[in-house]
Structure formats: structure tokens, C-alpha cells
Amino acid sequence: MAGSQTKQQARKTTDARPLRADARRNRDRLVEVAAAAFAQSGVDTSLEAIARQAGVGIGTLYRHFPVREALIEAVYRHEVEALVAAAEELARTKAPDEALAEWMQRFVGYIATKRGMRDSLRLLLESKSPLFAETSGLVPRTFTGLMENAVKAGKIRADADSADVLHALSSIYSASDGPDWQQRSRRLVSLIMDGLRYNAPESGGQR
């Protein structure tokens, strides 16, 4: 997998000014809380509520993110970084097929946050924000690495194409909204994983 190189690419545009440890913790906490809020309620979530849940004042939020769009960019970049980091951690600690299966479930959370920001991300794209060029390819390369590990270990079928599987996973982005959207998406991901395991060399022809 891309390893440290992908981490450097994903973090390339993080605020260049060094932050004190407490300021860094506050910033990271704001991004984490905002990611969960955007996934749940969209980007119109009150910034005051985000600051309050993160345990900081609204002034602290605005010092880090002077405009809402800056917070949205930081959240999107954070979600991509988190997927890359999760893949590296899972590859070290899990069997290749288990690492792939767990990462695919985490991908649902990434899509949930992205759906919550869809209109704002579209505007950022139209404004020629460098965000997408800086993060482009990180998720597909990360996924390809996990798939290759599982194929080499004989845990998934060798004829599976990572681009095809990622396309199928990404289709949940446009699925209809509903209170059970994430549950349905996670079940679909489990079915996709079952299909990848079917007829794998190490499966004895069955899962």
C-alpha cells in the first residue's frame, strides 16, 4: 500500500502554521465532532452546537475555521486520511479478508459524512478548490492495496477487480435517504464481501 507517501499527500494542505498541543487537540476535536454532525444532520448543523459538543467556545472554532467552508474542507480531508490510516492499521492487525471487510464497513461511515456535505462539496468543486486534486486517488489506491493483500492470501476470489468493487461500494452514495440508510448500506457491503469470498482458494469453494 502507499503507506507514508499517501499520508503525506493527504496532509499536504493542512494548516502550515505549527499549533500548540492544546490548539491541535481542539482543532482535531472540532473536526471529529463536525464529521459526525454532518453525517447525521448535514452541513447546516449549528456551528455553536459543534463547538459546544467539542468542549470549546465558538471563538475557538472560528479561529481555526473562519468560514464554514474551511471546516467542511477539513472534515472531508480528515475522512480521507482516516480511511487511509484505518487501512494501514487493519492490514497490520487483521487477516487480509477481515481487514478488507472491516474497512469496507468503515467506508459506509465515510460515505455518510460525504452525503451530508454533498451540496457544499459540489460548490467547492465548482470553485476549483484544490481539495479534490490533493486527495484524488487516495481512497482507490488504499482499497486496491487491501484487495491485493486478500487475493494474495487466497481469501477472496482472484478475478475480482478493485475498481469494479469500489464502484459498487460507491453506489450507496446515491441511494435513497431514510432512517435505515446506514443499516441497509452495511448489509449491502456484507453481501459484497460474501461475493468476494465465494470460490476463493482458501475457502474450499464456499464461505
VENKA-V104558 format. One record per residue. PHI is phi in degrees with one decimal (* if undefined). OMEGA is omega in whole degrees, -180 to 180 (* if undefined). D_FIRST is the distance of its C-alpha to the first C-alpha in Angstrom with 1 decimal. Layout:
((PHI,OMEGA,D_FIRST) (PHI,OMEGA,D_FIRST))
//
This chain:
((*,-171,0.0) (-67.8,174,3.8) (62.0,-174,5.5) (-63.2,180,9.1) (-62.2,180,9.3) (-67.0,178,8.7) (-63.0,-180,11.0) (-63.6,179,13.5) (-62.8,-177,13.6) (-66.9,-176,14.2) (-100.0,-171,16.9) (-54.5,-174,18.4) (-104.4,175,21.6) (-59.7,-178,22.3) (-41.2,-175,25.9) (-71.9,-179,26.3) (-72.2,179,29.3) (-65.2,180,28.6) (-110.2,171,29.6) (-62.6,-177,31.5) (-58.4,-178,29.9) (-69.2,178,32.2) (-67.4,178,31.6) (-63.6,178,27.8) (-61.9,179,28.3) (-61.8,-180,30.7) (-62.3,-179,28.4) (-62.0,180,25.4) (-64.9,178,27.9) (-61.0,-180,29.3) (-65.9,180,26.0) (-63.1,180,25.3) (-65.3,180,28.8) (-63.6,179,28.8) (-59.8,179,25.7) (-64.9,-179,27.5) (-67.0,180,30.7) (-65.8,178,29.3) (-64.7,-177,27.8) (-82.8,-169,31.2) (-128.2,-179,33.7) (88.2,-173,32.2) (-76.8,178,32.3) (-81.8,176,36.0) (-53.0,-179,35.7) (-58.8,176,38.1) (-65.7,177,36.6) (-61.6,179,39.3) (-66.8,178,38.0) (-63.7,179,34.5) (-61.2,-179,35.8) (-61.3,-179,38.1) (-67.4,178,35.4) (-78.9,178,33.2) (80.7,179,36.3) (-130.9,176,36.9) (-82.8,180,39.6) (-62.7,177,39.3) (-62.4,178,39.9) (-65.0,178,36.7) (-58.6,-177,34.7) (-69.4,176,36.4) (-65.0,179,35.8) (-82.7,-175,32.0) (-133.9,-175,32.1) (-59.1,178,35.4) (-132.2,-178,34.9) (-57.5,-178,33.4) (-61.5,178,31.1) (-65.2,177,29.5) (-68.1,179,28.7) (-61.6,178,27.3) (-60.5,-179,24.9) (-63.8,179,23.9) (-65.1,-179,23.4) (-61.3,180,21.3) (-62.8,178,19.0) (-60.5,-179,19.0) (-64.8,177,18.0) (-66.0,178,15.0) (-57.3,-178,13.9) (-63.9,178,14.8) (-65.9,179,12.6) (-64.6,-180,9.5) (-63.9,179,10.9) (-62.8,179,12.0) (-61.5,-179,8.8) (-65.7,179,7.8) (-66.7,-179,11.5) (-64.7,179,11.9) (-63.7,179,9.4) (-79.7,-167,11.5) (-114.2,-176,14.8) (-125.1,169,15.1) (-61.1,-173,15.4) (-54.5,-180,12.7) (-73.1,177,15.2) (-68.2,177,16.4) (-62.2,180,13.1) (-63.6,-178,12.9) (-62.8,-179,16.6) (-68.7,179,16.6) (-62.8,179,13.9) (-62.8,176,16.0) (-68.2,177,19.1) (-66.0,178,17.7) (-60.2,178,17.1) (-61.4,178,20.9) (-62.8,177,21.6) (-60.9,179,19.6) (-65.5,179,21.6) (-60.8,178,24.8) (-65.8,-180,24.4) (-63.1,177,23.7) (-62.4,179,26.8) (-65.9,-178,28.8) (-108.6,-167,28.1) (-55.8,-178,28.4) (-66.5,180,31.6) (-67.9,177,30.6) (-63.8,177,27.2) (-63.3,179,29.2) (-65.9,178,31.5) (-63.7,178,28.8) (-63.1,180,27.5) (-66.5,-180,31.0) (-84.5,179,31.6) (63.9,175,28.8) (-59.8,179,26.9) (-71.0,-176,24.0) (-51.0,-172,22.0) (-75.4,175,20.5) (-65.1,-178,19.7) (-72.8,-178,17.9) (-106.4,-176,15.7) (-59.5,175,15.5) (86.8,-177,12.4) (-64.7,-179,10.3) (-67.0,178,11.0) (-58.7,180,10.8) (-66.3,178,7.3) (-62.2,-180,6.3) (-64.1,179,8.8) (-59.8,178,8.0) (-61.6,178,4.9) (-65.4,178,7.6) (-62.6,-179,10.2) (-62.2,178,9.2) (-60.8,-178,9.1) (-69.5,177,12.5) (-64.6,-179,13.9) (-60.7,179,13.4) (-80.7,-179,15.1) (74.1,-175,17.8) (-91.8,174,17.6) (-132.6,-176,17.6) (-64.3,-174,19.4) (-75.6,-177,18.0) (-88.7,-180,19.7) (-76.7,179,17.8) (-102.0,-175,16.3) (-62.9,179,13.5) (-64.8,179,15.5) (-65.8,-178,18.6) (-66.9,179,17.5) (-65.0,176,16.1) (-62.2,178,19.5) (-63.4,179,21.3) (-62.9,-176,19.7) (-69.4,-180,20.5) (-64.3,179,24.0) (-67.5,179,24.8) (-59.2,-176,24.9) (-98.8,178,28.2) (-66.1,-178,29.7) (-64.6,180,33.1) (-71.5,177,33.6) (169.5,-178,35.2) (-63.0,-179,35.4) (-105.2,-176,33.4) (-56.4,-177,30.6) (-66.9,179,27.8) (-62.3,178,29.2) (-63.2,-179,29.5) (-65.8,180,26.0) (-68.3,176,24.7) (-65.6,178,26.9) (-62.5,179,25.6) (-61.8,178,21.9) (-62.7,178,23.2) (-65.7,177,25.0) (-61.9,179,21.9) (-65.4,176,20.1) (-59.4,179,23.3) (-64.6,178,23.2) (-68.6,-179,19.8) (-78.2,-175,21.0) (-63.8,180,24.3) (66.1,172,25.0) (-67.1,-177,21.7) (-52.6,-177,22.6) (-85.9,-176,22.5) (-94.0,-176,24.5) (68.5,178,27.7) (89.8,179,28.0) (-133.8,172,28.2) (-100.1,*,26.2))
//
